[in-house]
């Protein structure tokens, strides 16, 4: 197995407040993130184990029994895979993953009850990414603010296929949501499932008009290793987005973008070019649990990413930072 990589940080940031529970993330050493609970006194918080490995992208949903009793799925979006938090914790424990960002799944649409319950039950384990509601009445803007300020969500996902028919993410509501995310200090994650080429102009317009809003491109924007002109164009567009300093990306759901079996050798050149253009400090690893389980297994997903990172490190003298420090966008300032 490739060694765990942790990139040195040039500056040690000041303490960062994560939630109303006053959980602080602070750097005890330049390259290791430590979690501690803040005391009401002036004394320094006691250190606790660092998040050596942090998963920047996964989903959870209730068991069928829990769904029938308290957390019903959205009609027509019933899951076919097991994705409850108990199963996730088993997988994380086996793989040695200590923390994760839970992305609101489509199975619940805009009802965040289940994810919120998990965040409240495991406040030192998980962070939350909400799903933006682009309803014409603007109700999604209020929900965004409430989930961030009340329930401590630290990111928001834009799914362009939830916008009203014929509408783009750059419509009035989309821009209001994007601007509000910037005001709240939470990054916007783009889920461009049908390809970057279909939405590149929207992403560029939003980044240009709202440079203060941080951006994350999920799953390498679904750009496969180029094998034809269309894929070359998409990958080139992805690399060109590095000109926007607020744009970051997730090297996640590797089974969705690779044409090969684990450890996804064809993604080594992709990762190399991503690091060359974005820098390793703007790239984060994510599993896409539970969808990854039948593909490579949860532990196998991490091992594949470490293998590719280690391989690319020989070329760039740096690889992926698998710690929460490498996922600094999720730390609310």
Secondary structure, 3 states (H helix, E strand, C coil): CCCCCCCCCCCCCCCEECCCCCEEEEEEECCEEEEEECCCCCCCCCCEEECCCEEEEECCCCCHHHHHHCCCCCCCCCCCCCCCHHHHHHHHHHHCCCEEEEECCHHHCCCCHHHHHHHHHCCCCEEEEEECCCCCCCHHHHHHHHHHHCCCCCEEEECHHHCCCCCCCCCHHHHHHHHHHHHHCCEEEECCCCCHHHCHHHHHHHHHHCCCCCEEEHHHHHCCCCCCHHHHHHHHHHHHHHHCCCEEEEEECHHHHCCCCCCCHHHHHHHHHHHHHHCHHHEEEECCECCCCCCCCHHHHHHHHHHHHHHHHHHHCCCCCCCHHHHHHHCCC
